[in-house]
Amino acid sequence: MNLPSPKRSFGQNYLVNPSAITQIVHETLQSSAPEILEIGPGRGALTHVLLQDGRPLHAIEMDPEHRLYLETTFSSIKHFHVHEGDALTLPMPSRGPFTVVGNLPYNASTAILTRFLMEDLPWDRLVFMFQKEVGDKLLGGANEKAYGPLSILLQLCTEAQVLLHLKAGSFYPVPNIDSVVLTMHPRRPSLTFAERSRLLQWLHVSFAHRRKTLRNNWQGHPDEGLFMKALSAAGLSDQARAESLSPAVWAQLLQYRAL
């Protein structure tokens, strides 16, 4: 079967850097999870190496042409399973737990990450590719320009760090941006899923206008009074800006049970 061509509509940029492939696969396989989940396998650059581990490998591919190519290429490997669908909505292909790896399409990367943080999915490790700007936002600290709701959610729910930086030339076709690979482990103990949902709601209101104070962003909101009580209980001023509060402080606010 002929090699499928990359499609801009699917955000496909194949990883062609052998050293990066080796490092990403090595990091993924350090997990003791019994199964592997790969998101956006494309032509199978990572898949080919991951399959050598012998654990069941489930690949989620949205593009029918690439799905057929993968099925054909690895048809003789019994522990390989390819699933056509959207990683944002497709049910998990087995009970897992999984070590999860993905050269994610840039236009869906944060949404896919958010799914793994907000839903009770069985994962032990995430090794995800992001455009560098997104990686900076995810790891941003309080009072930094890149810091925002997803930074806080990620840092409270996982222990995240940079695995490697990749220049645009590591891909085909060559994008006009650099990339970063992050590895993430669940933080234990972590926020409950109810707390995560509540936190994300607060953050969206609190960061609605970055330069405004918390009081101004919450003014007129149905839960304004409750949130202001939480701030007071934590010894915080309503004149603070959301970007000045560290993830630990946001976690402290969640302990205000009246909310």
C-alpha positions in Angstrom: 0.0 0.0 0.0 1.3 3.5 -0.9 2.3 5.8 1.9 -0.6 8.1 2.8 0.0 11.9 2.4 -0.2 14.4 5.2 -3.5 16.3 5.3 -3.6 19.8 6.6 -7.3 19.3 7.7 -6.1 16.7 10.2 -3.1 18.8 11.4 -0.7 16.0 10.3 3.0 16.6 10.7 5.0 13.4 10.9 7.8 13.1 13.4 11.0 12.1 11.4 13.7 12.8 13.9 15.1 9.3 14.9 16.6 10.5 18.1 13.4 12.0 19.2 11.4 8.9 18.3 13.8 6.8 20.5 13.5 9.2 23.5 9.7 9.4 23.3 9.3 5.6 23.0 11.8 5.0 25.9 9.9 7.5 28.1 6.5 5.9 27.2 7.7 2.4 28.0 9.1 3.3 31.4 5.5 3.1 32.7 4.4 -0.3 34.1 0.9 0.1 32.7 -0.2 -3.1 31.1 -1.4 -1.5 27.8 -0.2 1.4 25.5 -2.5 4.0 23.9 -1.2 6.0 21.0 -3.1 9.1 19.8 -2.5 10.3 16.2 -0.1 7.6 15.0 0.0 8.9 11.4 2.3 6.6 9.4 3.4 4.7 12.5 6.9 6.1 13.2 6.3 5.7 17.0 4.0 2.7 16.5 6.6 0.6 14.8 9.0 0.9 17.8 6.3 0.7 20.5 5.1 -2.6 19.1 8.4 -4.2 19.9 7.6 -4.0 23.6 4.9 -6.6 23.2 2.2 -5.0 25.3 -1.2 -4.5 23.7 -1.1 -1.3 21.7 -4.3 0.6 20.9 -3.9 3.4 18.3 -6.5 6.1 17.8 -6.4 7.5 14.3 -9.0 10.0 12.9 -8.0 9.8 9.2 -9.6 6.8 7.5 -6.7 6.6 5.0 -4.1 6.4 7.7 -6.2 4.0 9.7 -6.2 1.6 6.7 -2.5 2.0 6.1 -1.8 1.1 9.8 -4.1 -1.9 9.7 -2.4 -3.1 6.5 1.2 -2.5 7.6 0.8 -4.1 11.0 -1.8 -6.7 10.1 0.4 -9.6 11.3 0.9 -8.2 14.8 -1.8 -9.6 17.1 -1.3 -7.2 19.9 -1.9 -4.1 17.7 -5.4 -2.6 17.5 -6.2 0.5 15.5 -9.4 2.5 16.2 -10.8 5.1 13.8 -12.3 8.0 15.6 -11.8 11.3 17.4 -9.6 11.1 20.5 -11.8 13.8 22.0 -14.9 11.6 22.1 -14.0 8.0 21.3 -14.5 5.7 24.3 -11.4 4.1 25.7 -10.7 0.9 23.7 -10.2 -1.3 26.8 -10.1 -1.1 30.6 -6.4 -0.2 30.7 -4.7 1.3 32.5 -2.6 2.9 29.7 0.6 4.6 29.2 -0.4 7.2 26.7 1.7 8.8 23.9 0.8 11.2 21.2 2.2 13.4 18.5 -0.9 15.4 18.9 -2.4 17.6 16.2 -1.7 21.1 17.3 -5.3 22.3 16.7 -6.6 19.7 19.2 -3.8 19.2 21.6 -5.1 21.2 24.6 -8.6 19.8 24.2 -7.2 16.2 24.2 -5.1 16.9 27.3 -8.1 18.5 29.1 -10.1 15.3 28.4 -7.4 13.2 30.2 -7.4 15.6 33.1 -11.2 16.1 33.5 -12.5 12.5 32.8 -11.9 9.5 34.9 -9.7 7.7 32.3 -7.3 4.9 33.2 -3.9 6.3 32.5 -0.6 6.0 34.3 1.6 8.3 32.2 1.1 10.9 29.4 3.8 11.7 26.9 2.4 14.4 24.6 3.8 16.6 21.9 2.7 20.3 21.9 3.7 23.4 20.0 6.3 25.2 22.1 3.9 28.1 22.9 1.4 25.7 24.4 4.1 23.9 26.4 5.1 27.3 27.8 1.6 27.9 28.9 1.1 24.5 30.5 4.3 24.9 32.6 3.9 28.7 33.3 4.1 30.0 36.8 2.2 32.6 38.7 2.6 36.2 37.4 4.1 34.9 34.1 2.4 35.9 30.8 1.9 32.2 29.8 0.2 31.3 33.1 -3.5 30.5 32.9 -6.3 28.1 33.7 -4.8 25.1 32.0 -1.4 25.7 33.7 -3.1 25.6 37.1 -5.2 22.5 36.3 -2.3 20.6 34.9 0.1 21.4 37.8 -2.5 20.5 40.4 -3.4 17.2 38.8 0.0 16.0 37.4 3.7 16.2 37.9 4.8 17.5 34.5 8.2 18.2 33.0 9.8 18.8 29.6 11.2 15.6 28.0 12.7 17.3 24.9 12.5 20.4 22.7 12.2 19.9 18.9 12.9 22.2 16.1 10.5 22.5 13.2 12.9 20.4 11.0 12.1 17.3 13.1 8.8 17.0 11.2 7.5 16.5 7.7 6.0 18.6 6.4 8.0 21.2 8.3 5.7 23.4 10.4 6.5 27.0 11.1 6.8 26.5 14.8 8.9 24.6 17.2 7.6 21.8 19.5 8.0 20.4 23.0 7.3 17.0 24.4 6.0 16.8 28.0 5.8 13.8 30.2 3.1 13.8 32.9 2.4 11.5 35.9 -0.8 11.7 38.0 -0.3 13.7 41.2 -1.3 11.7 44.2 -3.2 12.6 46.2 -5.0 14.7 43.6 -8.1 16.7 43.2 -11.3 14.8 42.8 -13.1 15.1 39.5 -15.8 17.2 41.2 -13.1 19.6 42.5 -11.5 19.8 39.0 -14.8 20.7 37.4 -15.4 23.4 40.1 -11.9 24.7 39.8 -12.1 25.1 36.0 -15.3 27.0 36.3 -13.7 29.4 38.8 -10.7 29.8 36.6 -12.6 30.7 33.5 -14.4 33.5 35.4 -11.3 34.6 37.3 -9.1 34.8 34.1 -11.9 36.3 31.9 -10.0 39.6 31.8 -6.4 39.0 32.9 -5.7 42.6 34.0 -8.8 42.9 36.1 -9.0 42.1 39.7 -10.9 39.1 41.0 -13.6 41.4 42.4 -14.2 42.9 38.9 -14.1 39.6 37.1 -16.7 38.1 39.4 -18.9 41.2 39.7 -22.5 40.2 38.9 -21.8 36.4 38.7 -24.4 34.2 40.5 -21.6 32.8 42.7 -19.9 36.1 43.4 -20.7 36.1 47.1 -19.6 32.5 47.6 -16.3 33.0 45.8 -15.6 36.2 47.8 -16.2 34.3 51.0 -13.7 31.7 49.9 -11.1 34.4 49.2 -11.7 35.9 52.7 -11.5 32.5 54.4 -8.1 31.9 52.7 -6.9 35.4 53.8 -6.8 36.7 50.2 -7.7 40.1 48.9 -10.5 40.5 46.2 -8.2 43.1 44.7 -5.7 40.4 43.6 -5.5 39.2 40.0 -6.0 35.6 39.1 -2.6 35.4 37.6 -1.0 36.2 40.9 -2.3 33.1 42.7 -0.2 30.0 42.6 -1.7 26.5 42.0 -1.3 25.8 45.7 -3.4 28.8 46.5 -6.1 27.7 44.1 -6.1 24.3 45.7 -6.5 26.0 49.1 -9.6 27.9 47.8 -11.2 24.6 46.9 -11.2 23.5 50.5 -13.8 26.2 51.3 -16.6 23.6 51.6 -19.5 26.1 51.4 -18.8 26.1 47.6 
